[in-house]
Structure formats: C-alpha cells, structure tokens
Amino acid sequence: MFEDKESRIAIIGDPDLLLLFQLFGLKIFPARNEAEAREALKEIEAGSFELCLIQQNYYFLINEKESKKRKGPVFLPFRDYRQSEDLIEEEIKKMMIRATGSDALLKKGR
C-alpha cells in the first residue's frame, strides 16, 4: 500500500502531549520552548512531511507569506486543555477562503 514506512504526518508540541501520537505512527517533535519549536520546523520543512500538527502556542512561528510559497507541508494548529484561545477555527476559515473564495460554508450552521 505505502512504499515507505515513514510517517508523512508530524506533530510539534509539549513532550507530555506527544507520546500518544507516537503510538499512532506520527513523527513527534517535542518542543519545550520557542527555540526547540524553530528547530523542529526546520527539520519538518526539510523532510517529506505532508501534514504538520503544531501546538497553538508555536503556530505564530510559521510565516504566512512564506507558507503560501512553500509546497508542503500543511500546518494545522491544535490546542490542549491548558490553552484558552482557539486559532483552529480562524485558520480553517482562512484555508476555506483561499480554497473557495468564500467562508459561506462555515456560516451555514450559525
């Protein structure tokens, strides 16, 4: 089915959150601080990853202008129970507008 056994999904976040994801086959990049998150981003961008889940408090490290030029991976923020603000809905809205030109699909249920 797959030609290589390497995961094409990466995840950056607090080490105590990532062990479960490793069990599901994701390549984990523990980051205790901003410097470690930056190093993980460099490694992920150099690799063959298609999707990177990144903890919300490190998401600001991704330069939006450069991410439009880049072919991969797609970065998607996630939050844990300790974080109150939520960027996920905002980022999905931006992706929806880029893909369809409208956020009408998100407004239907409201």
C-alpha positions in Angstrom: 0.0 0.0 0.0 2.6 2.6 1.1 6.0 2.5 -0.5 7.8 3.7 2.6 7.1 3.1 6.3 8.0 6.7 7.4 5.1 8.8 8.6 4.2 11.8 6.5 2.5 13.4 9.4 4.5 15.3 12.0 3.5 16.9 15.3 5.2 19.7 17.3 4.2 20.3 20.9 4.8 19.8 24.5 6.6 16.5 25.2 3.9 15.3 27.7 1.2 15.6 25.0 3.1 13.8 22.2 3.7 10.2 23.3 0.1 9.2 22.5 0.5 10.5 18.9 3.7 8.5 18.5 1.7 5.3 19.2 -0.5 6.2 16.3 2.5 6.5 14.0 3.0 10.2 13.8 6.6 11.5 13.8 6.9 13.6 17.0 9.0 16.7 17.6 8.9 17.6 21.3 9.3 21.3 21.9 9.7 22.8 25.4 10.3 26.3 24.2 10.3 28.5 21.1 13.9 27.6 20.1 13.2 23.9 20.1 10.0 24.6 18.0 12.0 26.6 15.5 14.5 23.7 15.1 11.6 21.2 14.7 10.1 23.4 12.0 13.4 23.5 10.0 13.6 19.7 10.2 10.0 19.2 9.1 10.3 21.7 6.2 13.4 19.8 5.0 11.7 16.4 5.3 9.0 14.8 3.3 6.0 15.6 5.5 2.6 16.4 4.1 0.9 17.5 7.3 2.2 19.0 10.5 0.1 19.5 13.6 1.6 22.2 15.6 0.6 23.3 19.1 -1.2 26.6 19.1 1.4 28.4 21.2 4.1 27.8 18.5 1.9 28.4 15.5 3.0 32.1 15.3 6.4 30.9 14.2 5.1 30.0 10.8 5.5 32.9 8.4 2.2 33.2 6.5 3.8 34.8 3.4 6.4 32.0 3.2 3.8 29.3 3.8 2.0 30.4 0.6 5.2 29.9 -1.5 6.0 26.6 0.1 4.7 23.4 -1.5 4.4 21.5 1.8 3.6 20.6 4.5 0.3 21.9 5.5 0.4 23.3 9.1 -2.6 22.9 11.3 -2.7 24.2 14.9 -4.1 22.3 17.8 -4.6 23.2 21.4 -4.7 21.3 24.6 -6.8 21.7 27.7 -4.4 24.3 29.2 -4.9 26.9 26.4 -8.0 29.1 26.3 -7.7 30.9 22.9 -8.5 28.9 19.8 -6.8 29.6 16.5 -8.1 26.5 14.8 -11.4 27.9 13.6 -9.6 31.1 12.4 -7.1 29.1 10.4 -9.7 26.8 8.9 -11.6 29.9 7.8 -8.5 31.3 6.1 -7.9 28.0 4.3 -11.6 27.9 3.2 -11.4 31.4 1.8 -8.2 30.6 -0.1 -9.7 27.4 -1.5 -13.2 28.6 -2.4 -13.0 32.4 -2.2 -15.7 32.5 0.5 -16.4 31.5 4.0 -20.1 30.8 3.3 -19.8 27.1 4.2 -18.8 28.0 7.7 -21.6 30.4 8.2 -24.5 28.0 7.3 -24.7 26.4 10.7 -24.8 29.7 12.7 
